[in-house]
Amino acid sequence: MREIVRALVDGAEKHFAHEERLMRTARYYGFKWHKKQHDDARRQLKKFAKRIEADDREAPDQLPYYLAHWLRFHIGLTDCMMSAGLRNFERQQAVSEGSRSTFRTDADQDSEVMPISVPN
């Protein structure tokens, strides 16, 4: 269980950092609100990891409930709003460049994370 939680914390951090790079690049209007949710999740996941490391028997049962609740709200609203903002940014870039573009950040060029490409 400990390895799974470590991998979860690490994977979430990479995912959040990637989304935050995209939002900064696009000057996304909801960046602070979205990042606050990421920061809250970071704190909660680290608390769960510490509890599990300390052999808290309730933490492994509580973690899936926390994740289900957080993910339902975050993906269902926050990520949908971000996606719309990123699509709008890419469309504006494509119009200004006169072609369809692929939205990338400088950091994406050196990472394993695939850039997003949104149809016009």
Solvent accessible surface area in square Angstrom, and as a share of the most:
residue,aa,sasa,rsa
1,M,102,0.46
2,R,93,0.34
3,E,134,0.60
4,I,116,0.59
5,V,3,0.02
6,R,126,0.46
7,A,66,0.51
8,L,57,0.28
9,V,34,0.19
10,D,74,0.38
11,G,37,0.36
12,A,18,0.14
13,E,67,0.30
14,K,126,0.53
15,H,92,0.41
16,F,9,0.04
17,A,32,0.25
18,H,16,0.07
19,E,8,0.03
20,E,8,0.04
21,R,52,0.19
22,L,5,0.03
23,M,0,0.00
24,R,127,0.46
25,T,51,0.30
26,A,12,0.09
27,R,201,0.73
28,Y,12,0.05
29,Y,164,0.62
30,G,10,0.09
31,F,42,0.17
32,K,174,0.74
33,W,98,0.34
34,H,0,0.00
35,K,63,0.27
36,K,121,0.51
37,Q,19,0.08
38,H,0,0.00
39,D,37,0.19
40,D,46,0.24
41,A,1,0.01
42,R,36,0.13
43,R,128,0.47
44,Q,63,0.28
45,L,7,0.03
46,K,107,0.45
47,K,112,0.47
48,F,15,0.06
49,A,20,0.16
50,K,148,0.63
51,R,74,0.27
52,I,9,0.05
53,E,75,0.34
54,A,79,0.62
55,D,98,0.51
56,D,47,0.24
57,R,216,0.79
58,E,109,0.49
59,A,0,0.00
60,P,41,0.26
61,D,100,0.52
62,Q,73,0.32
63,L,8,0.04
64,P,72,0.45
65,Y,171,0.65
66,Y,44,0.17
67,L,35,0.18
68,A,46,0.36
69,H,123,0.55
70,W,32,0.11
71,L,74,0.37
72,R,168,0.61
73,F,94,0.39
74,H,4,0.02
75,I,97,0.49
76,G,50,0.48
77,L,77,0.38
78,T,0,0.00
79,D,22,0.11
80,C,76,0.45
81,M,68,0.30
82,M,13,0.06
83,S,40,0.26
84,A,37,0.29
85,G,11,0.11
86,L,4,0.02
87,R,84,0.30
88,N,76,0.39
89,F,30,0.13
90,E,3,0.01
91,R,97,0.35
92,Q,121,0.54
93,Q,65,0.29
94,A,6,0.05
95,V,125,0.72
96,S,90,0.58
97,E,106,0.48
98,G,68,0.65
99,S,66,0.43
100,R,131,0.48
101,S,20,0.13
102,T,71,0.41
103,F,9,0.04
104,R,97,0.35
105,T,8,0.04
106,D,122,0.63
107,A,41,0.32
108,D,2,0.01
109,Q,115,0.51
110,D,136,0.71
111,S,45,0.29
112,E,174,0.78
113,V,53,0.31
114,M,153,0.68
115,P,29,0.18
116,I,53,0.27
117,S,59,0.38
118,V,21,0.12
119,P,93,0.59
120,N,105,0.54
